[in-house]
Amino acid sequence: MSSTRFDAIAFAGGGNRCYWQGGFWEAFNAVHPQDPGMVVGVSAGAFQACFSLIGEGERVRRIVLEACATIEKEVVWSELAKGRSPFIVGSLYRDLLTQTFGALELAALKAAPEILIQVTHPPRLMPSIVAAYAAIGAYQVEKALTGAAYSKAGRHVGLTPTWISTHAVETPEELIEALMGTASVPPFMPIGQVNGRPALDGGLVDNPPVEKIGTVERHGGRTLVLTTRAGKPLPEAAGRTVVRPSVPIITSRFAVTDAEAIKGAYELGLRDGEAFAASFR
C-alpha cells in the first residue's frame, strides 16, 4: 500500500459548507492520487463525493454559481397554493442533480471507487414527517449539549441507516433518488423515497459517517474524514485522519443566493488541501 493512500474516505454533511470538500479533494488528490477501497458520504457530502471522484467539480460549480446569480428569493410563499414547499432549495437541488448525472456520469461512477450513500429510514409504523422532526429536535438538543461535532441523535427516535452503492444503482434516476434521500431535512428538503421506503438525511444517525469506515479501521486500514466544521473534535480511532476547514465557513447550509460564500468555501478547500498535501507523509 502506498504511504499516501487512504483505504477509506468519509465525506460529512453540511450543506453549502461541503463545497469546501470539493476544493480540498481536488488539491490533495492532485498531489497524492487516491484510490480508496471505500468512500462513504452523507447529505451534501455524498453529492460532493460523487461528482468529485469523477472529475465533474468545475462543471457543477459553474451550474451552481450561475444559478445563484439569477435567484432573488429563497422562500416563495406562493408555492404553498400549489401544494409545494415554499423553500425552493429542494426543487433546485433535484434540478442540479439531474443536470449533473446522466448515463455517462453513472458509467464513470461505476468505474470509480465505490461510494456508499448513507440514508436513514424511520420506523415502519412512525409517520416519516414525525420521525424527521423528532430527529431534528433531538439533534438540536445534542448540539446544545455537545456541540454536535459528531451527531447520532436520530438513533434516539428509532432511525436506522442503510447504504446505497454507486456500483449497484442501475439508472441516473435511482442515483438521484438516493442523493435526494440522504439530503432530506424537512421543511427545506422533501422526504425522500429509497427502495420503496421513506428516506431521511443520512447525517441524522452518523455524521460524519464513521460507522462504515470503522470496519476498515478495525482491520488496520487508514481512513480520512472530511468534516465541514472548523475546530470541532471528533471521536478518535486508530488509523483515522480528520481534516476540517482552517477557519469557519460562514454560510447557510441551504442558501441558494449566496454565490460568494459557496465560491469562498471551495477556494478555502483548495488552500487547505494544498497545505495538507504539502505536509502529508
Secondary structure, 3 states (H helix, E strand, C coil): CCCCCCCEEEECCCHHHHHHHHHHHHHHHHHCCCCCCEEEEEHHHHHHHHHHHCCCHHHHHHHHHHHHCCCCCCECHHHHHHCCCCECHHHHHHHHHHHHCCHHHHHHHHHCCCEEEEEEECCCCCCHHHHHHHHHHHHHHHHHHHCCCCECHHHHHCCEEEEEECCCCCCHHHHHHHHHHHCCCCCCCCCEEECCEEEECHHHCCECCCHHHHHHHHCCCCEEEECCCCCCCCCCCCCEEEECCCCCCCCCCCCCCCHHHHHHHHHHHHHHHHHHHHHCC
